[in-house]
Protein backbone atom coordinates (compact mmCIF):
# COMPACT_ATOMS: atom_id res chain seq x y z
CA UNK A 1 0.00 0.00 0.00
CA UNK A 2 1.31 3.42 -0.92
CA UNK A 3 0.58 6.50 1.11
CA UNK A 4 0.09 9.53 -1.09
CA UNK A 5 1.57 12.91 -0.15
CA UNK A 6 0.35 13.89 3.26
CA UNK A 7 0.72 17.64 3.46
CA UNK A 8 -0.03 17.67 7.19
CA UNK A 9 2.74 15.21 7.95
CA UNK A 10 5.11 16.95 5.54
CA UNK A 11 4.51 20.32 7.16
CA UNK A 12 4.91 18.86 10.63
CA UNK A 13 8.19 17.22 9.69
CA UNK A 14 9.57 20.39 8.14
CA UNK A 15 8.65 22.50 11.14
CA UNK A 16 9.92 19.93 13.63
CA UNK A 17 13.43 20.85 14.71
CA UNK A 18 15.24 17.88 16.20
CA UNK A 19 18.58 18.55 17.79
CA UNK A 20 20.35 17.66 14.60
CA UNK A 21 18.95 16.50 11.34
CA UNK A 22 19.92 13.00 10.76
CA UNK A 23 21.50 11.09 8.02
CA UNK A 24 20.28 10.20 4.68
CA UNK A 25 18.28 7.05 4.32
CA UNK A 26 17.69 4.79 7.27
CA UNK A 27 16.69 1.51 8.73
CA UNK A 28 13.84 -0.40 9.75
CA UNK A 29 10.40 -1.25 8.89
CA UNK A 30 7.84 -1.94 6.29
CA UNK A 31 4.31 -3.06 5.87
CA UNK A 32 2.64 -6.36 4.90
CA UNK A 33 0.33 -8.83 6.57
CA UNK A 34 1.69 -12.25 5.77
CA UNK A 35 4.48 -14.24 7.32
CA UNK A 36 6.56 -13.80 4.17
CA UNK A 37 10.33 -13.70 4.34
CA UNK A 38 10.38 -12.60 0.69
CA UNK A 39 9.54 -9.08 1.91
CA UNK A 40 12.88 -7.31 2.06
CA UNK A 41 14.00 -3.82 3.03
CA UNK A 42 17.11 -1.70 3.01
CA UNK A 43 17.51 1.53 4.94
CA UNK A 44 19.80 4.52 5.23
CA UNK A 45 20.00 6.96 8.15
CA UNK A 46 21.37 10.47 7.74
CA UNK A 47 22.11 13.54 9.81
CA UNK A 48 21.03 16.86 8.28
CA UNK A 49 21.49 20.29 9.80
CA UNK A 50 18.18 22.01 10.72
CA UNK A 51 18.69 24.78 8.18
CA UNK A 52 19.01 22.21 5.38
CA UNK A 53 16.07 20.01 6.35
CA UNK A 54 13.52 21.55 4.01
CA UNK A 55 15.95 21.40 1.09
CA UNK A 56 16.75 17.74 1.69
CA UNK A 57 13.09 16.75 1.94
CA UNK A 58 12.35 18.60 -1.30
CA UNK A 59 15.23 16.91 -3.15
CA UNK A 60 14.04 13.48 -2.02
CA UNK A 61 10.43 14.28 -2.85
CA UNK A 62 11.26 15.62 -6.31
CA UNK A 63 13.35 12.59 -7.23
CA UNK A 64 11.03 9.81 -6.08
CA UNK A 65 7.91 11.58 -7.33
CA UNK A 66 9.40 11.63 -10.83
CA UNK A 67 11.29 8.33 -10.66
CA UNK A 68 8.98 5.60 -9.40
CA UNK A 69 10.69 2.29 -8.65
CA UNK A 70 8.51 -0.58 -9.83
CA UNK A 71 7.68 -3.01 -7.04
CA UNK A 72 9.48 -0.95 -4.38
CA UNK A 73 7.96 1.33 -1.74
CA UNK A 74 10.13 4.24 -0.60
CA UNK A 75 9.40 5.70 2.85
CA UNK A 76 10.84 8.92 4.26
CA UNK A 77 10.84 9.45 8.03
CA UNK A 78 11.75 12.38 10.27
CA UNK A 79 13.18 11.31 13.63
CA UNK A 80 11.24 12.70 16.59
CA UNK A 81 12.95 11.22 19.66
CA UNK A 82 16.14 9.20 19.99
CA UNK A 83 19.11 8.59 22.26
CA UNK A 84 22.13 10.88 22.00
CA UNK A 85 24.29 8.19 20.40
CA UNK A 86 21.87 7.79 17.48
CA UNK A 87 22.81 10.95 15.62
CA UNK A 88 20.37 10.73 12.73
CA UNK A 89 17.52 13.06 11.79
CA UNK A 90 15.96 11.21 8.86
CA UNK A 91 15.77 7.76 7.41
CA UNK A 92 14.77 6.43 4.02
CA UNK A 93 13.59 2.84 3.68
CA UNK A 94 13.18 0.83 0.49
CA UNK A 95 10.90 -2.21 0.75
CA UNK A 96 9.50 -4.83 -1.61
CA UNK A 97 9.75 -8.38 -2.87
CA UNK A 98 13.25 -9.77 -3.30
CA UNK A 99 13.32 -9.55 -7.11
CA UNK A 100 12.22 -5.90 -7.13
CA UNK A 101 14.66 -4.96 -4.37
CA UNK A 102 17.56 -6.65 -6.15
CA UNK A 103 17.18 -4.26 -9.10
CA UNK A 104 18.15 -1.33 -6.84
CA UNK A 105 21.67 -2.70 -6.65
CA UNK A 106 22.18 -3.54 -10.31
CA UNK A 107 24.50 -1.33 -12.34
CA UNK A 108 21.70 -0.13 -14.61
CA UNK A 109 19.76 1.45 -11.73
CA UNK A 110 22.34 4.16 -11.10
CA UNK A 111 21.52 6.23 -14.18
CA UNK A 112 22.13 9.92 -14.72
CA UNK A 113 19.03 10.95 -12.75
CA UNK A 114 20.13 8.89 -9.73
CA UNK A 115 23.68 10.22 -9.89
CA UNK A 116 22.38 13.80 -9.99
CA UNK A 117 20.08 13.07 -7.05
CA UNK A 118 22.96 11.57 -5.03
CA UNK A 119 25.16 14.54 -5.82
CA UNK A 120 22.53 17.04 -4.68
CA UNK A 121 21.83 15.18 -1.45
CA UNK A 122 25.50 14.82 -0.53
CA UNK A 123 25.83 18.62 -0.44
CA UNK A 124 23.42 18.84 2.50
CA UNK A 125 24.06 15.64 4.47
CA UNK A 126 26.44 16.14 7.38
CA UNK A 127 26.88 12.47 8.16
CA UNK A 128 25.80 9.04 6.93
CA UNK A 129 24.92 7.53 10.30
CA UNK A 130 24.13 3.93 9.35
CA UNK A 131 22.70 1.62 6.71
CA UNK A 132 21.04 -1.77 7.02
CA UNK A 133 19.00 -4.45 5.31
CA UNK A 134 16.66 -7.17 6.50
CA UNK A 135 13.27 -8.80 6.14
CA UNK A 136 9.71 -8.45 7.42
CA UNK A 137 7.82 -11.35 8.96
CA UNK A 138 4.39 -9.75 9.37
CA UNK A 139 2.44 -6.52 9.66
CA UNK A 140 -0.92 -6.03 11.32
CA UNK A 141 -2.89 -2.87 10.61
CA UNK A 142 -2.37 -0.15 8.05
CA UNK A 143 0.76 1.98 8.02
CA UNK A 144 0.40 4.72 10.62
CA UNK A 145 2.55 7.87 10.69
CA UNK A 146 3.69 8.01 14.33
CA UNK A 147 5.96 5.01 14.92
CA UNK A 148 8.01 3.62 17.79
CA UNK A 149 10.88 1.42 16.63
CA UNK A 150 12.42 -1.25 18.85
CA UNK A 151 15.49 -3.30 17.94
CA UNK A 152 16.46 -6.28 20.07
CA UNK A 153 18.52 -9.46 20.28
CA UNK A 154 17.83 -12.92 21.65
CA UNK A 155 18.33 -16.62 21.16
CA UNK A 156 16.48 -18.11 18.20
CA UNK A 157 14.20 -20.43 20.17
CA UNK A 158 12.69 -17.78 22.43
CA UNK A 159 12.46 -15.12 19.73
CA UNK A 160 10.62 -17.57 17.47
CA UNK A 161 8.20 -18.39 20.30
CA UNK A 162 7.58 -14.68 20.88
CA UNK A 163 7.17 -14.04 17.15
CA UNK A 164 4.65 -16.88 16.78
CA UNK A 165 2.73 -15.62 19.81
CA UNK A 166 2.50 -12.10 18.42
CA UNK A 167 1.45 -13.35 15.01
CA UNK A 168 -1.29 -15.60 16.37
CA UNK A 169 -2.67 -13.11 18.91
CA UNK A 170 -2.68 -10.14 16.52
CA UNK A 171 -4.44 -12.19 13.88
CA UNK A 172 -7.02 -13.59 16.30
CA UNK A 173 -7.51 -10.38 18.29
CA UNK A 174 -7.03 -7.40 15.93
CA UNK A 175 -6.55 -3.98 17.48
CA UNK A 176 -7.81 -0.75 15.94
CA UNK A 177 -5.85 1.67 18.14
CA UNK A 178 -2.37 0.80 16.82
CA UNK A 179 -0.50 -1.18 14.18
CA UNK A 180 2.38 -3.61 14.58
CA UNK A 181 5.05 -4.92 12.24
CA UNK A 182 8.05 -7.15 12.92
CA UNK A 183 11.00 -8.76 11.21
CA UNK A 184 14.74 -9.28 11.21
CA UNK A 185 17.92 -7.31 10.60
CA UNK A 186 20.49 -9.12 8.46
CA UNK A 187 23.31 -6.58 8.58
CA UNK A 188 23.85 -3.01 9.80
CA UNK A 189 21.45 -0.78 11.65
CA UNK A 190 21.70 1.52 14.68
CA UNK A 191 23.62 -1.26 16.48
CA UNK A 192 25.48 -4.36 15.29
CA UNK A 193 24.05 -6.28 18.24
CA UNK A 194 20.39 -6.16 17.22
CA UNK A 195 19.03 -8.92 14.97
CA UNK A 196 15.30 -8.21 15.21
CA UNK A 197 12.96 -5.22 15.06
CA UNK A 198 9.39 -4.35 15.95
CA UNK A 199 7.46 -1.21 15.06
CA UNK A 200 4.25 0.03 16.66
CA UNK A 201 2.32 2.77 14.87
CA UNK A 202 -0.43 5.27 15.74
CA UNK A 203 -2.53 7.72 13.74
CA UNK A 204 -1.68 10.66 16.01
CA UNK A 205 0.65 11.59 18.83
CA UNK A 206 -2.35 11.61 21.15
CA UNK A 207 -3.08 7.98 20.21
CA UNK A 208 0.52 7.18 21.12
CA UNK A 209 0.09 8.86 24.52
CA UNK A 210 -3.15 6.93 25.08
CA UNK A 211 -1.66 3.59 24.03
CA UNK A 212 -1.32 2.19 27.56
CA UNK A 213 -4.92 3.02 28.49
CA UNK A 214 -6.21 1.68 25.17
CA UNK A 215 -4.32 -1.52 25.87
CA UNK A 216 -5.91 -1.81 29.31
CA UNK A 217 -9.36 -1.28 27.83
CA UNK A 218 -8.64 -3.89 25.15
CA UNK A 219 -7.64 -6.47 27.75
CA UNK A 220 -10.77 -5.84 29.82
CA UNK A 221 -12.90 -6.32 26.73
CA UNK A 222 -11.01 -9.48 25.69
CA UNK A 223 -10.37 -11.73 28.72
CA UNK A 224 -9.69 -14.72 26.46
CA UNK A 225 -6.84 -12.78 24.88
CA UNK A 226 -5.27 -12.21 28.29
CA UNK A 227 -5.50 -15.90 29.20
CA UNK A 228 -4.05 -17.06 25.88
CA UNK A 229 -1.22 -14.55 26.13
CA UNK A 230 -0.38 -15.62 29.68
CA UNK A 231 -0.26 -19.26 28.64
CA UNK A 232 2.02 -18.55 25.68
CA UNK A 233 4.25 -16.30 27.78
CA UNK A 234 4.94 -19.18 30.17
CA UNK A 235 6.83 -20.88 27.34
CA UNK A 236 9.11 -17.89 26.67
CA UNK A 237 12.29 -17.15 28.61
CA UNK A 238 12.42 -13.36 28.40
CA UNK A 239 15.81 -13.30 30.12
CA UNK A 240 17.18 -14.47 26.77
CA UNK A 241 15.70 -11.47 24.91
CA UNK A 242 17.19 -7.99 25.30
CA UNK A 243 16.22 -4.65 23.80
CA UNK A 244 19.15 -2.88 22.12
CA UNK A 245 17.90 0.46 20.71
CA UNK A 246 14.63 2.33 20.33
CA UNK A 247 13.53 5.61 18.75
CA UNK A 248 10.38 7.36 17.57
CA UNK A 249 9.81 8.67 14.07
CA UNK A 250 7.22 10.37 11.88
CA UNK A 251 6.33 9.14 8.40
CA UNK A 252 6.66 12.14 6.10
CA UNK A 253 5.76 10.51 2.80
CA UNK A 254 5.76 7.28 0.81
CA UNK A 255 6.26 6.82 -2.92
Secondary structure by P-SEA (a helix, b strand, c coil): ccccccaaaaaaaaaccccccccccccccccccccccccccccccccccccaaaaaaaaaaaaaaacccccbbbbbbbbccccccccccbbbbbbccaaaaaaaaccccccaaaaaaaaaaaaccccccccccccccccccccccbbbbbbbcccaaaaaaaaaaaaaaaaacccccbbbbbbbbcccccccccccbbbbbbccaaaaaaaaaaaaaaaaacaaaaaaaaaaaaacccccccccccbbbbbcccc
